Amino acid sequence: MNDQSDFPSLQTMVRTEPIQQRSAQRIELLLDAAAEIIDAQGIDSLTTSDVASRSGSSVGVVYRYFPNIQSLLRALAARNMQRYTDRVFAMLENDSSEWLNALDSAINVIVEMYRGEPGYRALRFGDVINDRFLDPALSNNAVLARAIAGILGEKYDFVPTDELVFDFEVVVEIEDALIKRAFLFERDGDERFLEKARVIAQQYLSAYTRLPSAS
């Protein structure tokens, strides 16, 4: 579990695997259109015809990749997860701080996505629809915890134990509640709740003064 890909990929969420670059670009256009519609009108207003119109495609093209709205939303949620992990990984690439400080980066990227990622505030990683939206065998927060554990394991050269992954999941559950509350009434988030999220994450995981060995 020492890589960042321990969660469903976007390619597993589409009907036709985007082997060619043109197909991959078309899928990105469809997902961009869906995200923009969700931002403007909400999830319940999303239709395949609107996605086709906004993306400059036909309804047939939408159905080629996504047989229904649920599959399109699942693909968009998977893309949100991929973008989240990519941004955290990039942020930590040249960071030489202690691993506990990296938790701030993991939280800060979520905050950035709330503020600026089209469609994220309404859909997030799909848990607003179903707590097991990305993987029927795991909660969305469990998927996120495993992704964070993989990123930190690769960055700091350790193999996450089951116990550590569980504790990451506990932290993600706590942070999720606090961050949701931070953005409940304020567009940019209530910094008091966001700061508490950062403090609690570090305090909870501070018991791991020694990380598991990579060997």
LINQUI-V160590 format. One record per residue. PHI is phi as a letter, one per 20 degrees, with the letter a starting at -180 (* if undefined). NEAR is the number of other ideal C-beta (glycine too) atoms within 12 Angstrom. D_FIRST is the distance of its C-alpha to the first C-alpha in whole Angstrom. Layout:
PHI,NEAR,D_FIRST
PHI,NEAR,D_FIRST
This chain:
*,26,0
d,27,4
c,19,6
e,33,8
d,23,9
e,28,7
b,38,11
g,32,14
e,23,15
f,32,19
f,20,20
f,21,19
e,34,22
d,32,25
f,22,27
d,24,28
f,17,25
f,26,26
f,11,26
e,11,29
g,10,29
f,13,32
f,20,30
f,20,27
f,17,30
f,27,31
f,37,28
f,25,28
f,25,32
f,45,31
f,43,28
f,27,30
f,33,33
f,46,32
f,36,30
f,25,34
f,33,36
f,36,33
g,23,34
e,18,38
c,18,38
n,17,35
f,28,33
f,14,36
e,18,38
f,35,36
c,24,37
f,30,37
f,20,40
f,24,39
f,40,36
f,27,38
f,20,41
f,27,39
e,29,37
m,15,40
d,28,39
e,17,40
f,19,39
f,13,39
f,26,36
g,36,34
f,22,34
f,23,33
d,38,30
c,36,30
f,19,32
b,17,32
f,27,32
g,20,29
f,31,27
f,42,28
f,38,27
f,37,23
f,42,23
f,47,24
f,43,21
f,35,19
f,40,20
g,44,20
f,45,17
f,32,16
f,31,19
f,38,17
f,40,14
f,22,16
f,27,19
f,35,16
f,28,15
f,17,18
f,26,20
e,31,18
g,16,18
d,10,21
e,22,21
d,11,22
f,17,22
f,20,20
f,34,17
f,24,19
f,23,21
f,33,18
f,41,18
f,28,21
f,32,20
f,43,17
f,37,21
f,29,23
f,34,21
g,43,22
f,34,25
f,24,26
f,34,25
g,34,27
e,20,30
c,19,30
e,32,27
g,25,30
n,36,29
f,36,26
g,32,28
e,32,30
d,39,26
l,37,23
d,44,20
n,38,23
f,31,23
f,24,27
e,24,27
b,20,25
f,22,22
c,20,20
f,34,21
e,40,18
b,29,17
f,15,19
e,12,17
c,25,15
f,25,17
g,36,17
f,36,16
f,32,13
f,40,12
f,46,13
f,39,11
f,36,8
f,46,9
f,43,10
f,44,8
f,31,5
f,40,9
f,44,10
f,31,8
f,27,9
f,34,12
d,29,13
l,15,11
b,24,10
d,22,7
f,36,7
e,20,9
f,16,10
f,17,13
f,31,12
f,33,10
f,20,13
f,27,15
f,38,13
f,29,14
g,23,18
f,38,18
f,38,17
f,26,20
f,29,22
f,38,22
g,33,22
f,20,26
f,29,27
f,40,26
g,26,28
f,20,31
f,29,31
d,28,31
f,15,34
d,12,37
d,19,36
g,12,35
e,16,34
n,29,32
f,21,34
f,17,33
f,15,33
f,28,31
f,29,28
f,21,29
f,23,29
f,36,25
f,31,24
f,22,26
f,26,24
g,37,21
f,26,22
f,16,24
f,25,21
e,37,19
f,18,21
f,15,21
e,27,18
f,9,20
c,12,18
e,26,14
g,23,12
f,13,13
e,16,11
e,7,13
